[in-house]
Amino acid sequence: MEDGIGGASLPSGPDAKKRRVCYFYEPTIGDYYYGQGHPMKPHRIRMAHNLVVHYALHRRMEINRLFCWPDDIRRFHSDDYVDFLASVTPDSLHDHAHSRYLKRFNVGEDCPVFDGLFGFCQASAGGSIGAAVKLNRRDADIALNWAGGLHHARSPKLPAFVMSTTSFWVFSSCSRSTG
């Protein structure tokens, strides 16, 4: 590694300990589009990644690309919720099979169905789960997943701020009650 820094770490902090950083990024994440007027713009995640690369920060971290499988998501969410996300499309949104889930799963302006929704969920959740694994195994001191921590899929028992830090903390308080 250049500058005499070995491994995936950043320079030491005030405690003189090097920080081992793992970074989760899925290159296609910026291709998703929530729709006109929606404040979530996944292309901003790609822009943040480009800044990481431009400033050569990627050379000081372990970079991971992780998609999770539906069964991985089921560890934290109900089967109905995962099945809905995996099958719904903008064209099928108002089909009878999906209509009963729209209110239950809070689908609407703030939580829209868009092309590739489940792929986005797999990338987002995959990075967050991967980050939690790295931290729990003590393979990293810091884990980053700009696409993670989306509060819309949180358990009703957890406040939104808990889910916004999932890339940095243990999933021990998550439950399968979502959806």
FENFEN-V552880 format. One record per backbone hydrogen bond with DSSP energy under -0.5 kcal/mol. NH is the residue of the N-H (numbers start at 1). CO is the residue of the C=O. If there is no record, write none. Layout:
nh/co
NH/CO
NH/CO
This chain:
nh/co
4/1
5/2
6/4
9/7
10/19
13/17
16/13
19/10
20/18
21/8
21/19
22/142
23/62
24/144
25/23
25/64
27/25
29/26
30/27
31/28
32/29
38/35
41/39
42/40
44/41
45/42
46/42
47/43
48/44
49/45
50/46
51/47
52/48
53/49
54/50
55/51
56/53
57/52
58/52
59/56
60/57
61/58
62/21
63/61
64/23
68/122
72/69
73/69
74/70
75/71
75/72
76/73
77/73
78/178
82/78
83/79
84/80
85/81
86/82
87/83
87/84
88/84
93/89
95/92
98/95
99/95
100/96
101/98
102/98
102/99
105/101
106/103
107/102
108/111
114/112
117/114
120/116
121/117
122/118
123/119
124/120
125/121
126/122
127/123
128/124
129/125
130/126
131/127
132/128
133/129
134/130
135/131
136/132
137/133
138/135
139/134
140/134
141/20
142/20
144/22
148/145
153/150
154/151
158/155
162/159
163/159
164/160
165/162
166/163
168/165
169/165
173/170
174/171
178/76
178/175
